[in-house]
Amino acid sequence: MSNVSKPPFFRRMERWLVGLVMAAMAYMLEKAVLRSIRSGRVKPKPRERGPMAKSAGLDVSL
């Protein structure tokens, strides 16, 4: 058995609420970014190949 006791109820509830709020904020931010990309106001940046792709001989065009 462990000697570590359960955190108090208030602490558990606080952590749960903070996680819920953070998840809601991430969801709303993602929706806003996707909406702006779909509306054409912002163009997604093309992905660049990293420096290791060139030095490893992986210069393959897609």
Secondary structure, 3 states (H helix, E strand, C coil): CCCCCCCCHHHHHHHHHHHHHHHHHHHHHHHHHHHHHHHCCCCCCCCCCCHHHHHCCCCCCC
